[in-house]
Amino acid sequence: MSTEHAHHLDNPDASGPPPRFEVVATVPRAPQIPENAEAMTILVTLPPGSEGSPPHRHSGPAYGYVVEGEIVFELEGEPPRVIKAGQGFWEPGGDVIHYQDGNNLADAESAFVVTMFCAPGQPMLVPVSAEELEQRRDRRAPRP
């Protein structure tokens, strides 16, 4: 969704100020959502210095928003990046490895909300084995 999709509907019965809409993030080409997907929204709170989940993948796309602190986010083929409170992220799911979602802060919690669209009968996330990580290491962006 681009900023031209931001909107306000006049409400003649409103007694207070109108709601504010702010586009947090957009996805230029939304990924395919698995047929009959289960949508699930979770809040993840990472303790100070937490590395987050081990490398994994999701059966469908995921869209998220950092509500507190900052996280290190890394998908296969992309360099790690820091996402701060108030910023959004997404991942396509499927065969893409999600390498990192750890807390970038050593002295404070970080938290994010994520909505995932899981294929029916599939777990929310599937860990990637050390063997597969080695087989696909050429797909990981170079690290400093």
TINU-138344 format. One record per residue (C-alpha): residue number from 1; residue in one letter; chain; x, y, z. Coordinates in Angstrom, 3 decimals. Layout:
BEGIN
+-----+----+----+----------+----------+----------+
:   i : aa : ch :     east :    north :       up :
+-----+----+----+----------+----------+----------+
: NUM :  A :  A :        X :        Y :        Z :
...
+-----+----+----+----------+----------+----------+
// end
This chain:
BEGIN
+-----+----+----+----------+----------+----------+
:   i : aa : ch :     east :    north :       up :
+-----+----+----+----------+----------+----------+
:   1 :  M :  A :    0.000 :    0.000 :    0.000 :
:   2 :  S :  A :    1.455 :    3.343 :   -0.944 :
:   3 :  T :  A :    0.804 :    6.681 :    0.719 :
:   4 :  E :  A :   -1.848 :    7.569 :   -1.857 :
:   5 :  H :  A :   -3.901 :    4.725 :   -0.348 :
:   6 :  A :  A :   -3.930 :    6.445 :    3.034 :
:   7 :  H :  A :   -7.425 :    7.678 :    3.658 :
:   8 :  H :  A :   -9.880 :    9.420 :    5.903 :
:   9 :  L :  A :  -13.619 :    8.967 :    5.801 :
:  10 :  D :  A :  -15.637 :   11.941 :    6.975 :
:  11 :  N :  A :  -17.907 :   11.001 :    9.850 :
:  12 :  P :  A :  -20.561 :   13.678 :   10.349 :
:  13 :  D :  A :  -21.594 :   12.057 :   13.672 :
:  14 :  A :  A :  -18.084 :   12.208 :   15.179 :
:  15 :  S :  A :  -17.663 :   14.414 :   18.229 :
:  16 :  G :  A :  -13.864 :   14.289 :   18.355 :
:  17 :  P :  A :  -10.944 :   14.480 :   15.987 :
:  18 :  P :  A :  -10.722 :   11.922 :   13.175 :
:  19 :  P :  A :   -8.425 :    8.884 :   13.387 :
:  20 :  R :  A :   -4.944 :    9.162 :   11.895 :
:  21 :  F :  A :   -3.718 :    6.646 :    9.346 :
:  22 :  E :  A :   -0.013 :    6.168 :    8.772 :
:  23 :  V :  A :    1.509 :    3.775 :    6.240 :
:  24 :  V :  A :    4.218 :    1.891 :    8.149 :
:  25 :  A :  A :    5.468 :   -0.436 :    5.404 :
:  26 :  T :  A :    4.507 :   -1.629 :    1.959 :
:  27 :  V :  A :    5.227 :   -4.732 :   -0.090 :
:  28 :  P :  A :    5.728 :   -3.939 :   -3.789 :
:  29 :  R :  A :    4.595 :   -7.355 :   -5.015 :
:  30 :  A :  A :    2.714 :   -9.186 :   -2.315 :
:  31 :  P :  A :    3.752 :  -12.841 :   -2.091 :
:  32 :  Q :  A :    1.371 :  -15.710 :   -2.604 :
:  33 :  I :  A :   -0.637 :  -16.685 :    0.460 :
:  34 :  P :  A :   -1.102 :  -20.479 :    0.662 :
:  35 :  E :  A :   -4.619 :  -21.668 :   -0.144 :
:  36 :  N :  A :   -6.737 :  -22.098 :    3.004 :
:  37 :  A :  A :   -3.944 :  -20.509 :    5.040 :
:  38 :  E :  A :   -4.291 :  -19.972 :    8.753 :
:  39 :  A :  A :   -3.475 :  -16.377 :    9.685 :
:  40 :  M :  A :   -1.865 :  -15.959 :   13.066 :
:  41 :  T :  A :   -0.625 :  -12.829 :   14.815 :
:  42 :  I :  A :    1.918 :  -13.148 :   17.615 :
:  43 :  L :  A :    3.830 :  -10.794 :   19.867 :
:  44 :  V :  A :    7.502 :  -11.748 :   20.262 :
:  45 :  T :  A :    9.415 :  -10.211 :   23.175 :
:  46 :  L :  A :   13.186 :  -10.638 :   23.078 :
:  47 :  P :  A :   15.207 :  -10.289 :   26.290 :
:  48 :  P :  A :   18.305 :   -8.051 :   26.162 :
:  49 :  G :  A :   20.923 :   -9.570 :   23.838 :
:  50 :  S :  A :   18.661 :  -12.449 :   22.728 :
:  51 :  E :  A :   19.694 :  -14.067 :   19.446 :
:  52 :  G :  A :   16.038 :  -14.832 :   18.691 :
:  53 :  S :  A :   14.962 :  -17.956 :   16.852 :
:  54 :  P :  A :   17.516 :  -20.224 :   15.165 :
:  55 :  P :  A :   17.529 :  -20.189 :   11.335 :
:  56 :  H :  A :   14.109 :  -21.277 :   10.105 :
:  57 :  R :  A :   11.510 :  -20.862 :    7.379 :
:  58 :  H :  A :    7.788 :  -20.195 :    7.269 :
:  59 :  S :  A :    5.257 :  -21.955 :    5.031 :
:  60 :  G :  A :    3.747 :  -18.629 :    3.983 :
:  61 :  P :  A :    4.470 :  -14.896 :    4.092 :
:  62 :  A :  A :    4.889 :  -12.922 :    7.296 :
:  63 :  Y :  A :    4.367 :   -9.207 :    7.948 :
:  64 :  G :  A :    5.605 :   -7.512 :   11.100 :
:  65 :  Y :  A :    6.100 :   -4.316 :   13.032 :
:  66 :  V :  A :    8.675 :   -3.545 :   15.731 :
:  67 :  V :  A :    6.859 :   -2.069 :   18.724 :
:  68 :  E :  A :    9.802 :   -1.676 :   21.111 :
:  69 :  G :  A :   13.587 :   -1.548 :   20.774 :
:  70 :  E :  A :   15.274 :   -2.841 :   17.633 :
:  71 :  I :  A :   15.851 :   -6.206 :   16.006 :
:  72 :  V :  A :   18.445 :   -7.614 :   13.618 :
:  73 :  F :  A :   16.569 :   -9.105 :   10.669 :
:  74 :  E :  A :   18.175 :  -11.272 :    7.993 :
:  75 :  L :  A :   16.632 :  -13.252 :    5.160 :
:  76 :  E :  A :   18.439 :  -15.506 :    2.718 :
:  77 :  G :  A :   20.077 :  -13.444 :   -0.019 :
:  78 :  E :  A :   19.818 :  -10.155 :    1.897 :
:  79 :  P :  A :   22.316 :   -8.566 :    4.273 :
:  80 :  P :  A :   21.329 :   -8.271 :    7.929 :
:  81 :  R :  A :   19.536 :   -5.026 :    8.761 :
:  82 :  V :  A :   18.385 :   -3.331 :   11.927 :
:  83 :  I :  A :   14.670 :   -2.614 :   12.202 :
:  84 :  K :  A :   13.729 :   -0.111 :   14.898 :
:  85 :  A :  A :   10.528 :    0.541 :   16.825 :
:  86 :  G :  A :    7.946 :    2.020 :   14.457 :
:  87 :  Q :  A :    9.315 :    0.242 :   11.376 :
:  88 :  G :  A :    7.837 :   -2.741 :    9.561 :
:  89 :  F :  A :    9.222 :   -5.821 :    7.812 :
:  90 :  W :  A :    7.993 :   -8.698 :    5.705 :
:  91 :  E :  A :    9.247 :  -11.979 :    4.340 :
:  92 :  P :  A :    7.878 :  -14.143 :    1.535 :
:  93 :  G :  A :    7.999 :  -17.483 :    3.373 :
:  94 :  G :  A :    8.280 :  -20.720 :    1.448 :
:  95 :  D :  A :   11.817 :  -21.773 :    0.576 :
:  96 :  V :  A :   13.515 :  -18.631 :    1.951 :
:  97 :  I :  A :   15.607 :  -19.099 :    5.108 :
:  98 :  H :  A :   15.061 :  -16.566 :    7.878 :
:  99 :  Y :  A :   18.517 :  -16.383 :    9.484 :
: 100 :  Q :  A :   18.101 :  -13.764 :   12.201 :
: 101 :  D :  A :   15.429 :  -12.026 :   14.250 :
: 102 :  G :  A :   17.456 :  -11.220 :   17.348 :
: 103 :  N :  A :   17.462 :   -8.296 :   19.755 :
: 104 :  N :  A :   19.969 :   -5.663 :   18.636 :
: 105 :  L :  A :   20.058 :   -4.193 :   22.153 :
: 106 :  A :  A :   22.235 :   -5.662 :   24.922 :
: 107 :  D :  A :   20.568 :   -3.680 :   27.708 :
: 108 :  A :  A :   16.847 :   -3.568 :   26.876 :
: 109 :  E :  A :   14.012 :   -5.754 :   25.612 :
: 110 :  S :  A :   12.846 :   -5.530 :   22.017 :
: 111 :  A :  A :    9.440 :   -6.657 :   20.803 :
: 112 :  F :  A :    7.674 :   -7.129 :   17.496 :
: 113 :  V :  A :    4.236 :   -8.157 :   16.312 :
: 114 :  V :  A :    4.088 :  -10.446 :   13.301 :
: 115 :  T :  A :    1.200 :  -11.863 :   11.287 :
: 116 :  M :  A :    1.982 :  -15.090 :    9.456 :
: 117 :  F :  A :   -0.035 :  -16.942 :    6.872 :
: 118 :  C :  A :    0.687 :  -20.633 :    7.449 :
: 119 :  A :  A :   -0.116 :  -23.413 :    5.010 :
: 120 :  P :  A :   -2.773 :  -25.761 :    6.448 :
: 121 :  G :  A :   -1.302 :  -28.435 :    8.700 :
: 122 :  Q :  A :    2.157 :  -26.812 :    8.713 :
: 123 :  P :  A :    3.915 :  -25.475 :   11.804 :
: 124 :  M :  A :    4.403 :  -21.729 :   12.234 :
: 125 :  L :  A :    8.144 :  -22.093 :   11.743 :
: 126 :  V :  A :   10.412 :  -24.960 :   10.763 :
: 127 :  P :  A :   14.049 :  -25.001 :   11.928 :
: 128 :  V :  A :   16.699 :  -25.406 :    9.222 :
: 129 :  S :  A :   19.293 :  -28.119 :    9.847 :
: 130 :  A :  A :   23.021 :  -27.431 :   10.037 :
: 131 :  E :  A :   23.467 :  -29.616 :    6.937 :
: 132 :  E :  A :   21.024 :  -27.545 :    4.885 :
: 133 :  L :  A :   22.603 :  -24.298 :    6.095 :
: 134 :  E :  A :   25.954 :  -25.598 :    4.843 :
: 135 :  Q :  A :   24.481 :  -26.674 :    1.486 :
: 136 :  R :  A :   22.950 :  -23.223 :    0.976 :
: 137 :  R :  A :   25.724 :  -21.053 :    2.414 :
: 138 :  D :  A :   26.358 :  -19.524 :   -1.030 :
: 139 :  R :  A :   22.828 :  -18.045 :   -0.884 :
: 140 :  R :  A :   23.547 :  -16.089 :    2.299 :
: 141 :  A :  A :   24.620 :  -12.477 :    1.778 :
: 142 :  P :  A :   28.284 :  -11.799 :    2.614 :
: 143 :  R :  A :   28.785 :  -10.852 :    6.242 :
: 144 :  P :  A :   31.187 :   -8.166 :    7.461 :
+-----+----+----+----------+----------+----------+
// end
